[in-house]
Amino acid sequence: MTRMLEAADTPTGVPRRPAPPAWLVVTLACAGQFLVVLDVSVVNTALPSMRAALGLSDSGLQWVVNAYAIAFAGFLLLGGRAGDLFGRKRMFLLGLALFTLASLGGGLAQDGWQLLLARAVQGLGAAVLAPSTLTLLTDAVPEGPARARAIATWSAVGGGGGAAGGLVGGVLVDALSWRWVLLINVPVGAVALLGALRWLPESRTHDRRRLDLPGAVLVTAGLATVAYGISQTENEGWTALQAMLPLTAGAALIALFLAVEARTPAPLMPLRLLSVRSVASANTAMFLSGAAMFCMWYFMTLYAQNALGYTPLEAGAALVPSSLAVVLGSKLAPRLMRRTGPRATAVLGTLVAASGFAWQSTMTAHGDYLTGILLPGILMMLGAGLATTPLASLATSGAAPEEAGLVSGLVNTSRTMGGSVGLAVMSTIAAGRTAGGTTPQALTDGYALAFRTSTAVLLAGAVLMLLWLPRPKRTEPAAPVPAQKAGNSSRR
């Protein structure tokens, strides 16, 4: 790995290779993003098999998903800042290598704690990798329509990765075993590593400030503690000491993180960024969208298998149209953004998604595929695709070039943090309605309540977007500030 990272940074005096074509950089960046998002959802279809093989409890099953998501969200800001300081290509390679090795460890796990540890390390690797994918892309593609299309492709690949995870996981579990939902990352990651090492260009800023490790530890510990406290409410209730202690401790850690960021000379998240309207409003909207939408794949997969009796492969195949819908929404978004502006497009997408969630909340234990999974699933993910591109575009606008990686990390942090907290909350709500029942009807009642709650969150998010997001620009959609624009990015 040391040689790999040394090779990523060509020494002064060595002739530079010709810059690779932009499409190749976009392809490699999107491949990294696909792996990161795929692994959030690919385990969903394997959860029942993992539980049987490793003896996981209900809360343990939830933490198979959350261990990855919380480590991912907690270290994304650190990963973005590290890319700005040490080189985006270097961090892409380091993150991808760590992610690939952790996938191997998870696939070989023999006990529940080993699997959870591997998932957390995967999340750490993804947090180092993910911010570089967007920054490398915006650095390679000039500002304008071409960049808007590249961001839409990045959004579509991210959404498609989350959606395709169900099908990929179902095929692997049915044909091989649950272990292959993790082991499949090893050959794919190795190929992506070789391609990135050969063709990705390096870029960085001249900023040599130190990394804010205390900030990263505090925010990650705070998020994990809050999520653990929420998970405890499932069995103990919201007022129980077992839930109140971690919830209070988590809130205190997050407050301490904000205090540290306000005083440190090189903060992980400069609080002044939150004074930029586009950054603050779009990231808040991304958080709410993630809180509502992230749980969709989790509950849809469980509903198909536990209530309707689908096999893992059938459950994954049932969600393929949703995979196509999120890609379609992401590709339609730039056209709508040019006509109506990012704000209107984000609001429209959120309302379309809310209609799908509301429809899904009418699910029954004996539902048919057409109205119980297919049509509401298409609406949910079409709306998600329409909303993500304008929100990502707005959230990364208005930042200085030397903070491109940091703001890209903040985008992913907001979405993933919202998803982690949302999954914990929605799982608790569903379990409260189920009240320990294991019949298809009892489980379906719990899932339906989670979808109704998500509908309410999305409607609140649409109102917030309408009131707070910047007014539309009708010429070209807002796009991230190019790292090369101000001459602050050097390539070596």
Beta strands, then each sheet from edge to edge (+ up, - down):
strand 1: 204-205
strand 2: 489-490
sheet 1: 1+ 2-
end
